[in-house]
Amino acid sequence: MPKESYKILLPEKEMPRQWYNIIPDLPRPLSPPYSPQTGQPVTPQELAVLFPMGLLEQEMSEARYIDIPEEVLEIYHLWRPSPLIRARRLEQKLGTPAKIYFKYEGVSPAGSHKLNTAVPQAYYNMKEGIRKISTETGAGQWGSALALACDMFGIDLQVFMVRVSYDQKPYRKFMMQTWGAKVDPSPSPLTNVGRGLLAQNPDNPGSLGIAISEAVEVAAMNADTHYALGSVLNHVCLHQTIIGLETKKQLAMVDDYPDVVIACAGGGSNFAGLGFPFVQDKINGKKVRVVAVEPAACPSLTKGKFIYDFGDEAKMAPIVEMYTLGHGFIPPTIHAGGLRYHGMSPLVSLAKHENLVEAVAVPQTGCFEAAILFSRTEGIIPAPESSHAIRVAIDEAIRAKEEGKAKTIVFNLSGHGHFDLASYDMFLSGKLEDYEYPKELIDQALKDVPRIG
């Protein structure tokens, strides 16, 4: 392939047939999850109430590579391999000696990377005879992806959508409903958790922690229903690694390798998807920086603590060791993107704690400025979440210009922003504010974390 190519297209026959599991390559094992009911390490039997055994086996697996089922590969072929694109017009606009590549996951039918895990999650539930799933969604990418995946495998889906996003992003709701999902704003009157919170505050804007609680409650109280999570968990990060595995093959096609790999981070799956295959290289001696970018309004990696915490507001989900802002954390409604979860994937958290990856928090107006520049050079309107990665990629390119050094930058454009134009309207009309979450509120939220060990 000529080096002047814009799009680096991996042939379909070269699409990876295995996912990469980082667990055996980490410097130390993950700390065990604990049951919020017993206070003891959680058992597979407890988790089997929520998840199919096929996913639980992946969650706990120490195999470095795990085969992708043929039925999943067949659906992946609808949009994978996704293109790796050289952002030449952006490079020219910046006048940088750096080469900037982006892996474009917005080509999936659901418009984001989330379909990479939604398909296998629906598949493994179908294999176990499950016909109903409950889940949460923040900005709507995960709910959209799971709605499509469940429709493909004949599964009914109930989505609890964080209320502020439900109101700000109605077209995501319409998208989920088009694929057959039932969507309700969270907190909702449908669950004990939701009713209790609405009684305290009828205008509660919601959070992912609350929506998770509602979805878990529905699954735990109905024997015919399982729960699915779009980020955070080990098996979710595993499924997303097809992004980084493809990227490495595509860079090899043009005889290139990154100096820095960048992805936004909310719960961690998008970051893990691109980053973990390169973290493996770093563990094996390769010189590469892997950077997670989070919003200053929800800075779990940069301001949170690496401790045990509940995964949800109502303390129903397992207690895990992670970087957290406290399970009672509710992000400000002025934050226009997703990336609102109070904690971070235990795998991403451990990689950060062991200095295998870096983390940086950025304000949202700077992210939207980067998104506008990117859309006017590369033609793609990015999801607000993805704009965080674009912001840092541009900053790295400008730094390369100032230092007069060549550099190869790779970032994940995790989805398009076609259903997020209300956020762009807020920015373009000057209504979007920067917000840095105060330390005192974080300290307050962290007072209620569980004491483990």
C-alpha positions as CSV (number, residue, x, y, z in Angstrom):
1,M,0.0,0.0,0.0
2,P,1.4,3.4,-0.9
3,K,2.4,5.6,2.1
4,E,0.4,8.5,0.7
5,S,-2.9,6.7,1.4
6,Y,-5.5,8.5,3.4
7,K,-7.5,5.4,4.3
8,I,-5.7,2.2,5.3
9,L,-8.2,-0.6,4.7
10,L,-7.5,-4.0,6.2
11,P,-8.9,-6.8,3.9
12,E,-11.9,-8.6,5.5
13,K,-10.0,-11.9,5.5
14,E,-7.4,-10.2,7.7
15,M,-9.9,-9.2,10.4
16,P,-8.7,-10.6,13.8
17,R,-10.4,-13.8,14.8
18,Q,-9.5,-13.6,18.5
19,W,-9.8,-10.9,21.2
20,Y,-6.8,-9.9,23.3
21,N,-7.0,-10.4,27.1
22,I,-4.5,-8.2,29.0
23,I,-5.0,-10.0,32.3
24,P,-2.1,-12.4,32.0
25,D,0.3,-9.6,30.9
26,L,-0.4,-7.3,33.8
27,P,2.3,-6.9,36.5
28,R,-0.1,-8.2,39.2
29,P,-3.5,-9.9,39.3
30,L,-6.7,-7.9,39.7
31,S,-8.0,-7.7,43.2
32,P,-11.1,-9.8,43.6
33,P,-14.6,-8.3,43.3
34,Y,-16.7,-8.5,46.5
35,S,-20.4,-9.2,46.9
36,P,-22.3,-6.2,48.3
37,Q,-24.7,-8.7,50.0
38,T,-22.2,-11.0,51.8
39,G,-19.1,-8.8,52.0
40,Q,-17.1,-11.8,50.7
41,P,-15.4,-12.4,47.3
42,V,-18.2,-12.7,44.7
43,T,-18.9,-16.1,43.4
44,P,-19.7,-17.1,39.8
45,Q,-23.1,-18.4,41.0
46,E,-23.9,-14.9,42.3
47,L,-23.0,-13.3,39.0
48,A,-24.9,-15.9,37.0
49,V,-28.1,-14.2,38.1
50,L,-27.0,-11.3,35.9
51,F,-24.7,-12.7,33.2
52,P,-24.5,-15.8,31.0
53,M,-21.7,-18.3,31.8
54,G,-20.0,-17.6,28.5
55,L,-19.3,-14.0,29.5
56,L,-18.4,-14.9,33.1
57,E,-15.8,-17.3,31.7
58,Q,-14.3,-14.5,29.7
59,E,-14.5,-12.1,32.7
60,M,-12.3,-14.5,34.7
61,S,-10.2,-16.0,32.0
62,E,-6.4,-15.9,32.1
63,A,-6.0,-17.0,28.5
64,R,-4.1,-14.3,26.5
65,Y,-6.3,-14.7,23.3
66,I,-9.9,-15.8,23.1
67,D,-11.6,-17.0,19.9
68,I,-14.4,-14.9,18.5
69,P,-17.4,-17.1,17.7
70,E,-18.2,-17.5,14.0
71,E,-21.7,-16.1,14.6
72,V,-20.2,-12.9,16.0
73,L,-17.6,-12.7,13.2
74,E,-20.4,-12.9,10.7
75,I,-22.1,-9.8,12.1
76,Y,-18.8,-8.0,12.6
77,H,-18.3,-8.2,8.9
78,L,-21.1,-5.8,8.4
79,W,-18.7,-3.0,9.3
80,R,-15.4,-4.5,10.3
81,P,-12.5,-4.0,9.7
82,S,-13.1,-0.3,10.3
83,P,-10.8,2.1,8.5
84,L,-7.6,3.7,9.9
85,I,-7.5,7.1,8.4
86,R,-4.5,9.5,8.0
87,A,-5.7,13.0,9.1
88,R,-3.6,14.8,6.4
89,R,-5.8,17.9,6.2
90,L,-5.7,18.3,10.0
91,E,-1.9,17.9,9.9
92,Q,-1.7,20.6,7.2
93,K,-4.0,22.9,9.1
94,L,-1.8,22.6,12.2
95,G,1.4,22.9,10.3
96,T,2.8,20.0,12.3
97,P,5.5,17.5,11.5
98,A,3.5,14.9,13.3
99,K,1.5,12.2,11.5
100,I,-2.0,11.8,12.9
101,Y,-4.0,8.7,12.3
102,F,-7.5,8.0,13.6
103,K,-9.3,4.7,13.9
104,Y,-12.9,5.4,12.8
105,E,-15.5,3.3,14.7
106,G,-18.4,5.5,13.6
107,V,-18.8,3.3,10.6
108,S,-20.7,0.7,12.7
109,P,-24.5,0.5,12.0
110,A,-25.0,2.0,15.5
111,G,-22.5,4.8,14.9
112,S,-20.0,3.9,17.6
113,H,-17.6,1.3,18.9
114,K,-20.2,-0.1,21.4
115,L,-21.4,-2.6,18.8
116,N,-18.2,-4.5,19.2
117,T,-19.3,-5.8,22.6
118,A,-23.1,-5.5,22.2
119,V,-23.0,-8.3,19.5
120,P,-21.1,-10.9,21.6
121,Q,-23.1,-10.0,24.7
122,A,-26.4,-10.6,23.0
123,Y,-25.0,-13.7,21.4
124,Y,-23.9,-15.4,24.6
125,N,-27.2,-14.5,26.2
126,M,-29.1,-16.0,23.3
127,K,-26.9,-19.2,23.6
128,E,-28.1,-19.5,27.2
129,G,-31.7,-19.1,26.3
130,I,-32.1,-15.6,27.7
131,R,-34.9,-13.6,25.9
132,K,-34.9,-10.4,28.0
133,I,-32.0,-8.0,28.9
134,S,-32.0,-4.9,31.0
135,T,-29.3,-2.2,30.7
136,E,-28.5,1.4,31.2
137,T,-27.2,4.0,28.9
138,G,-25.8,7.5,29.3
139,A,-25.3,9.4,26.1
140,G,-27.1,6.6,24.2
141,Q,-24.4,4.9,22.2
142,W,-24.5,1.8,24.3
143,G,-28.2,1.6,24.4
144,S,-28.4,2.0,20.6
145,A,-25.8,-0.7,20.0
146,L,-27.4,-3.2,22.3
147,A,-30.8,-2.5,20.9
148,L,-29.6,-3.5,17.4
149,A,-27.7,-6.5,18.8
150,C,-30.7,-7.8,20.7
151,D,-32.9,-7.3,17.7
152,M,-30.5,-9.5,15.7
153,F,-30.7,-12.3,18.2
154,G,-34.4,-12.1,19.1
155,I,-34.0,-10.6,22.6
156,D,-36.3,-8.0,24.3
157,L,-34.4,-5.0,25.7
158,Q,-35.3,-2.6,28.5
159,V,-33.0,0.5,28.6
160,F,-32.8,2.9,31.5
161,M,-31.4,6.1,30.0
162,V,-29.8,8.8,32.2
163,R,-32.5,11.5,32.4
164,V,-30.4,14.4,31.3
165,S,-29.3,12.5,28.2
166,Y,-32.8,11.3,27.6
167,D,-33.9,14.9,27.5
168,Q,-30.9,16.3,25.6
169,K,-30.6,13.5,23.0
170,P,-34.1,12.3,21.9
171,Y,-32.8,10.9,18.6
172,R,-30.8,8.3,20.5
173,K,-34.0,7.2,22.2
174,F,-35.8,7.1,18.8
175,M,-32.9,5.0,17.4
176,M,-33.2,2.4,20.2
177,Q,-37.0,2.3,19.8
178,T,-36.6,1.8,16.0
179,W,-34.6,-1.4,16.8
180,G,-37.3,-2.6,19.2
181,A,-36.0,-1.5,22.7
182,K,-38.1,0.0,25.5
183,V,-36.5,3.2,26.8
184,D,-37.3,5.0,30.0
185,P,-35.6,8.0,31.7
186,S,-33.6,7.2,34.8
187,P,-34.4,7.6,37.7
188,S,-37.8,6.1,36.8
189,P,-40.9,5.1,38.7
190,L,-40.5,1.5,37.4
191,T,-38.0,0.3,40.2
192,N,-37.7,0.6,43.9
193,V,-34.4,2.5,43.4
194,G,-35.9,5.0,41.0
195,R,-39.1,5.6,43.1
196,G,-37.0,6.3,46.1
197,L,-34.7,8.8,44.4
198,L,-37.6,10.6,42.7
199,A,-39.4,10.9,46.1
200,Q,-36.2,12.7,47.4
201,N,-35.8,14.9,44.2
202,P,-38.4,14.8,41.4
203,D,-35.9,16.7,39.2
204,N,-33.0,14.3,39.7
205,P,-30.9,14.5,36.5
206,G,-29.8,10.9,36.9
207,S,-26.4,9.3,36.6
208,L,-24.9,6.1,35.2
209,G,-24.7,4.7,38.7
210,I,-28.4,5.2,39.2
211,A,-29.3,3.8,35.8
212,I,-27.1,0.7,36.5
213,S,-29.0,0.2,39.8
214,E,-32.3,0.3,38.1
215,A,-31.2,-2.2,35.4
216,V,-29.6,-4.5,37.9
217,E,-32.7,-4.5,40.0
218,V,-34.9,-5.5,37.1
219,A,-32.5,-8.3,36.2
220,A,-32.1,-9.5,39.8
221,M,-35.9,-9.6,40.4
222,N,-36.8,-11.4,37.2
223,A,-35.5,-14.9,36.5
224,D,-36.0,-14.6,32.8
225,T,-33.9,-11.4,32.5
226,H,-30.2,-10.8,32.4
227,Y,-28.2,-7.6,32.7
228,A,-25.7,-6.2,30.2
229,L,-23.1,-3.5,30.8
230,G,-21.5,-1.5,28.0
231,S,-18.2,-0.6,29.6
232,V,-16.1,-1.2,32.8
233,L,-16.1,-5.0,33.0
234,N,-13.2,-7.3,31.8
235,H,-15.2,-9.0,29.1
236,V,-16.3,-5.7,27.7
237,C,-12.7,-4.4,27.4
238,L,-11.8,-7.8,25.9
239,H,-14.4,-7.5,23.1
240,Q,-13.2,-4.0,22.2
241,T,-9.6,-5.0,21.7
242,I,-10.4,-5.8,18.1
243,I,-10.0,-2.1,17.6
244,G,-6.4,-2.0,18.6
245,L,-5.6,-5.4,17.0
246,E,-6.8,-4.1,13.6
247,T,-5.0,-0.8,14.1
248,K,-1.6,-2.6,14.6
249,K,-2.1,-4.5,11.4
250,Q,-3.1,-1.4,9.5
251,L,-0.1,0.6,10.7
252,A,2.2,-2.3,9.7
253,M,0.7,-2.0,6.2
254,V,2.3,1.5,5.9
255,D,5.4,0.6,7.9
256,D,4.5,2.9,10.9
257,Y,4.1,2.6,14.6
258,P,2.8,5.2,17.1
259,D,4.7,7.2,19.6
260,V,1.5,8.0,21.4
261,V,-1.9,6.2,21.4
262,I,-4.9,8.3,22.7
263,A,-8.6,7.5,23.5
264,C,-11.3,9.0,25.6
265,A,-12.2,7.3,28.8
266,G,-15.5,7.1,30.7
267,G,-15.9,3.6,31.9
268,G,-12.8,2.4,30.0
269,S,-13.9,0.1,27.2
270,N,-13.2,2.4,24.3
271,F,-9.8,3.3,25.7
272,A,-9.0,-0.4,26.5
273,G,-10.1,-1.3,23.0
274,L,-7.5,0.8,21.2
275,G,-4.9,1.0,24.0
276,F,-4.5,-2.5,25.5
277,P,-2.9,-4.2,22.4
278,F,-0.3,-1.3,22.6
279,V,0.1,-1.7,26.3
280,Q,1.0,-5.3,25.6
281,D,3.8,-4.0,23.4
282,K,4.9,-1.6,26.1
283,I,5.0,-4.4,28.6
284,N,7.2,-6.3,26.1
285,G,9.7,-3.4,25.8
286,K,8.2,-1.2,23.1
287,K,8.5,2.5,23.6
288,V,4.9,3.9,23.3
289,R,2.8,6.2,25.4
290,V,-0.9,5.2,25.9
291,V,-3.0,8.1,27.1
292,A,-6.6,8.1,28.5
293,V,-8.5,11.3,28.2
294,E,-11.4,12.1,30.5
295,P,-13.5,15.2,31.1
296,A,-12.6,17.7,33.8
297,A,-16.2,17.4,34.9
298,C,-15.9,13.6,35.7
299,P,-12.2,13.1,36.5
300,S,-12.1,9.5,37.9
301,L,-8.5,8.7,36.8
302,T,-7.0,12.0,37.5
303,K,-8.8,13.0,40.8
304,G,-10.4,9.8,42.0
305,K,-8.9,7.3,44.4
306,F,-7.8,3.8,43.6
307,I,-9.9,2.0,46.2
308,Y,-12.8,-0.5,46.4
309,D,-16.2,1.0,45.6
310,F,-19.7,0.0,44.6
311,G,-20.3,-0.1,40.9
312,D,-23.7,1.6,41.3
313,E,-25.7,4.1,43.3
314,A,-27.9,1.6,45.2
315,K,-25.0,-0.7,46.1
316,M,-26.3,-3.7,44.2
317,A,-23.5,-4.3,41.8
318,P,-20.2,-6.0,42.8
319,I,-17.7,-4.0,44.8
320,V,-14.5,-3.6,42.8
321,E,-11.1,-2.0,43.1
322,M,-10.9,1.0,40.7
323,Y,-10.3,4.7,40.4
324,T,-13.5,6.2,41.7
325,L,-15.1,9.5,42.5
326,G,-17.6,7.7,44.9
327,H,-20.7,5.8,43.8
328,G,-22.9,8.7,44.9
329,F,-21.2,11.0,42.3
330,I,-23.7,12.8,40.0
331,P,-22.0,14.8,37.2
332,P,-23.1,18.3,36.4
333,T,-25.9,18.6,33.8
334,I,-23.9,21.2,31.9
335,H,-21.5,18.4,30.7
336,A,-22.5,17.8,27.1
337,G,-20.8,14.5,26.4
338,G,-21.0,11.0,27.9
339,L,-18.1,9.8,30.0
340,R,-20.1,10.4,33.1
341,Y,-19.5,7.2,35.1
342,H,-18.2,7.6,38.7
343,G,-15.5,4.9,38.3
344,M,-13.1,3.4,35.9
345,S,-12.7,-0.2,34.6
346,P,-10.7,-2.2,37.1
347,L,-8.4,-3.3,34.2
348,V,-7.8,0.3,33.1
349,S,-7.4,1.4,36.7
350,L,-4.8,-1.2,37.4
351,A,-2.9,-0.3,34.3
352,K,-2.9,3.3,35.3
353,H,-1.9,2.4,38.9
354,E,1.0,0.4,37.6
355,N,2.1,3.4,35.3
356,L,1.4,1.5,32.1
357,V,-0.9,4.2,30.9
358,E,-1.3,7.9,31.4
359,A,-4.4,10.0,32.1
360,V,-5.3,13.6,31.5
361,A,-8.5,15.6,32.1
362,V,-9.7,18.3,29.7
363,P,-12.4,20.9,29.8
364,Q,-15.3,20.5,27.4
365,T,-15.1,23.8,25.5
366,G,-11.6,23.0,24.4
367,C,-12.9,19.6,23.3
368,F,-15.6,21.1,21.2
369,E,-13.1,23.6,19.7
370,A,-11.0,20.6,18.7
371,A,-14.1,18.8,17.3
372,I,-15.1,21.8,15.1
373,L,-11.5,22.0,13.8
374,F,-11.5,18.3,13.1
375,S,-14.9,18.4,11.4
376,R,-13.8,21.3,9.1
377,T,-10.7,19.5,8.0
378,E,-11.6,15.8,8.0
379,G,-15.3,16.2,7.3
380,I,-16.5,14.0,10.2
381,I,-18.6,15.4,13.0
382,P,-17.3,13.5,16.0
383,A,-19.2,12.3,19.0
384,P,-18.6,14.7,22.0
385,E,-16.9,11.8,23.8
386,S,-14.5,11.3,21.0
387,S,-13.6,15.0,21.0
388,H,-11.7,14.5,24.2
389,A,-9.2,12.3,22.3
390,I,-9.1,14.7,19.4
391,R,-8.2,17.6,21.8
392,V,-5.2,15.7,23.2
393,A,-4.2,14.5,19.7
394,I,-4.1,18.1,18.5
395,D,-2.2,19.2,21.6
396,E,0.4,16.5,20.9
397,A,0.7,17.6,17.3
398,I,1.2,21.2,18.3
399,R,3.8,20.1,20.8
400,A,5.6,18.2,18.1
401,K,5.5,21.4,16.0
402,E,6.9,23.5,18.8
403,E,9.7,21.0,19.4
404,G,10.4,20.5,15.7
405,K,10.1,16.7,16.1
406,A,8.4,14.1,14.0
407,K,5.9,12.0,15.8
408,T,3.2,9.4,15.0
409,I,-0.1,10.0,16.8
410,V,-3.0,7.5,16.8
411,F,-6.3,8.1,18.4
412,N,-9.7,6.4,18.5
413,L,-12.6,8.3,16.9
414,S,-15.1,6.1,18.8
415,G,-18.2,7.4,17.1
416,H,-19.9,10.1,15.0
417,G,-21.9,12.9,16.5
418,H,-24.9,13.0,14.2
419,F,-27.2,12.4,17.1
420,D,-25.4,14.8,19.4
421,L,-25.9,18.0,17.5
422,A,-27.8,19.6,20.5
423,S,-24.5,19.6,22.3
424,Y,-22.9,21.3,19.3
425,D,-25.7,23.8,19.3
426,M,-25.0,24.6,23.0
427,F,-21.3,25.2,22.1
428,L,-21.9,27.2,19.0
429,S,-24.4,29.4,20.8
430,G,-22.1,30.0,23.7
431,K,-24.2,28.2,26.3
432,L,-21.6,25.5,27.0
433,E,-19.6,26.0,30.2
434,D,-16.4,24.5,31.5
435,Y,-16.7,22.8,34.8
436,E,-14.0,21.3,36.9
437,Y,-15.5,19.1,39.6
438,P,-14.6,20.5,43.0
439,K,-12.3,18.4,45.2
440,E,-14.5,19.0,48.2
441,L,-17.4,17.3,46.5
442,I,-15.2,14.4,45.5
443,D,-14.0,14.1,49.1
444,Q,-17.6,14.1,50.3
445,A,-18.7,11.4,47.8
446,L,-15.7,9.2,48.8
447,K,-16.7,9.1,52.5
448,D,-19.3,6.5,51.7
449,V,-17.1,3.9,50.0
450,P,-17.0,0.4,51.5
451,R,-14.2,-0.8,53.7
452,I,-12.7,-3.9,52.2
453,G,-9.8,-5.8,53.6
